Amino acid sequence: MRYLVDANILIFSMWDKDRLSREVKDVLGDYSNRIYISTESVKETILLWQSGKFSSQKQKFTGGVVDLINKEMGWEIKPIKHEHLKTLEKIPIIHNHKDPSDRMIIAQAITEKIPLVSSDKMFPHYKKFGLELIFNDY
């Protein structure tokens, strides 16, 4: 099965596995699953990395974020496409949730019909627009 994970799942996977639910650990640990991460999530993670949000004591990987995702995690980076933007245009702003990266990731998951794995408490509100969500309730 295919899954799209967001930045918080990547970060928890690398540095704080205790913050992953059993269900999410099972999804990520099943090697028959294909795990994708959006370029939006990669962008967010690079910003956090460059801002020094990851302490050197917790770092398990000395390369950059892209190498971490591709080589260490074995996940595929999924680019944003024209059809994702068309879906984004159709999704209304819910509960004043204006985070552009979150909304882009949601649109990408809806368009691709890929379950999105996230801990973000705003994401369940988008199920009524077709989002299939694996909520990381740790």
C-alpha positions in Angstrom: 0.0 0.0 0.0 1.1 3.6 -0.5 1.2 6.2 2.2 2.1 9.9 2.3 3.7 11.1 5.6 4.1 14.6 6.7 7.1 16.4 8.4 6.2 15.5 11.9 6.1 11.8 11.2 9.5 12.0 9.5 10.9 13.9 12.6 9.4 11.4 15.0 10.6 8.5 13.0 14.2 9.7 13.2 14.4 11.3 16.6 11.5 10.4 18.8 9.9 7.1 18.0 8.0 7.1 21.3 5.8 9.7 19.7 4.6 7.3 17.0 1.5 5.2 17.6 1.5 1.4 17.2 -0.5 1.8 14.0 1.9 4.3 12.5 4.9 2.1 13.5 3.2 -0.8 11.8 2.7 1.2 8.6 6.2 2.5 8.5 7.7 -0.9 9.5 5.9 -2.9 6.8 8.4 -3.1 4.0 5.7 -4.0 1.5 4.4 -0.4 1.9 5.6 2.4 -0.2 6.2 5.5 1.8 6.2 9.0 0.2 6.9 12.4 1.6 5.8 15.6 -0.1 8.2 18.2 -1.3 6.3 20.5 1.0 7.2 18.4 4.0 10.8 18.2 2.9 10.9 22.0 2.6 9.5 22.3 6.2 12.1 19.8 7.5 15.0 21.5 5.8 13.9 24.8 7.4 13.8 23.1 10.8 17.2 21.5 10.2 18.8 24.7 9.1 17.3 26.5 12.1 19.1 24.1 14.5 15.9 22.5 15.8 17.6 19.1 15.8 20.2 18.8 18.6 23.4 17.1 17.7 22.8 14.6 20.4 19.7 13.3 18.7 21.0 13.3 15.2 21.5 9.8 13.8 22.5 11.0 10.4 25.1 13.6 9.4 24.0 14.2 5.8 21.3 16.6 4.7 17.5 16.1 4.9 17.2 14.8 1.3 19.8 12.2 1.8 18.2 11.2 5.2 14.9 10.7 3.4 16.2 8.8 0.4 19.1 6.8 1.9 18.4 6.4 5.6 14.6 6.2 5.4 14.2 4.8 1.9 11.2 7.0 1.3 10.4 8.6 -2.0 9.9 12.4 -2.3 6.7 13.2 -4.2 6.7 16.5 -6.1 3.8 18.9 -6.2 2.0 18.7 -9.5 -0.6 20.9 -11.4 -3.5 18.6 -10.4 -2.6 19.0 -6.7 -2.9 22.8 -7.0 -6.3 22.4 -8.7 -7.4 20.3 -5.7 -6.0 22.9 -3.3 -8.1 25.6 -5.0 -11.3 23.5 -4.2 -10.6 22.9 -0.5 -12.0 25.6 1.8 -10.2 27.0 4.8 -11.5 25.0 7.8 -11.5 26.4 11.3 -9.1 29.2 10.3 -6.5 26.6 9.3 -4.3 28.7 6.9 -1.0 26.8 7.0 -0.1 26.7 3.3 2.1 23.7 3.6 -0.4 21.6 5.6 -3.1 22.5 3.0 -0.8 21.6 0.1 0.0 18.2 1.7 -3.7 17.5 2.2 -4.5 18.4 -1.4 -1.7 16.1 -2.6 -3.0 13.2 -0.5 -6.6 13.7 -1.7 -5.6 14.0 -5.4 -3.3 11.0 -5.3 -5.9 9.0 -3.2 -3.0 8.1 -0.8 -3.7 7.9 3.0 -1.9 10.7 4.8 -0.1 9.9 8.0 0.1 12.8 10.5 -0.2 14.0 14.1 -1.7 17.3 13.1 -5.0 17.8 15.0 -6.4 19.9 12.2 -6.2 17.2 9.5 -9.3 15.2 10.6 -11.4 18.2 9.6 -10.5 17.5 5.9 -11.9 13.9 5.8 -15.2 15.3 4.5 -13.3 16.5 1.4 -11.9 13.0 0.7 -8.8 12.9 2.9 -8.0 9.4 4.1 -6.0 9.9 7.3 -4.0 7.6 9.5 -3.9 9.8 12.6 -0.8 9.4 14.8 -2.6 9.4 18.2 0.3 8.7 20.5 
